[in-house]
């Protein structure tokens, strides 16, 4: 479960603070962490969206089912990045 400080950094921090917070999350162990990474896929800053996608790709195949489920409720930005992550994970397999 993410701390209040971590959530605050993800939502209002600098680009670097958001990147560090994304790295600290564990989207496999925590559904809440997974949702925060998905939320970051629509951040105002492209580099944060890219880092969130990279975080998902780094974890890889264990997240594929969750990513597929997230597509149905994701906004356009999130859908784009989720699909990018899924393709990247598929190539690595």
N, C-alpha and C positions, 0 to 999 in steps of 0.2 A: 504494500500500500504506500503510495507516495506521500511525502510529508507536505504540509501546508506550504512550506518555503519552496519546495520543488514545483508544486503546482503554480505558485505565484510567479516563479521564474519563467515557467513555460508560457504563461499568459501575458505577463507584463515586462519581462526582462529584456535585456539587450539580445541581439542575435547570438552572441557568444554564450550568454547565460542560458538561452534556450537550447543551444547545441549541447552544452554540458548537462542540462537537465534531461534531455532526451537520452543521452548516453547512460545516465543513472537509472533509467526506468527498466523494468523487467516485464516486457509484454507477454512472456510465456507464463510466468508465475502469477501474474495479476491481470485480471480482466480490466480493472481500472487503469492500470498502466497502459494496456493495449489501447484503450479508448483515448487516453491522452496523446499517444503517438498518432493515432488517426486524426484527432483534433488538430495536431500540429501540421498535418498535410494540407491544411487550408490557411496556414499562417500568412500574414501580410508580406513576409519576406521570403523570397524564392529560396534562398540558401537554407532557411529553416525547413521548408517543405522538402527540399532535397535531402537534408540530413535525416529527417524523419523517415523518408523512404529508404535511405541507406541503412538506417537502424533496423528496419523490417527485413531488408535483404540479408543483413549480417546474421540475423537469427534464422532466417530461411524457412525450410519446409515445415517445421512445427507450427508455423503461423498460417499456412495456406488455407486451412478451413475457416479460421477466424477472418482472414482477409476476404474470402469469398462471401461470407455472411455480411461483412461490413459494406460490401458494394451496394447492397439493396437500400441502405439508409444514408449513404454518403452523398455529399454535395459534389458538384462537378470537379472541383480541384482535388478533393479526396479520391474520387473515382479514378481520375487520371493517375495519381501517384500510387494508388493501390494496384492498378493494372501494371504500372511500371515495375513495382516490387514483385508482383507475381510472375511476370515475364522473366525478370532477372533471376529469381529463385529457380524457375524452371530451367533456365539455361545452365545454371550451376549444378543441377542434379544429374 
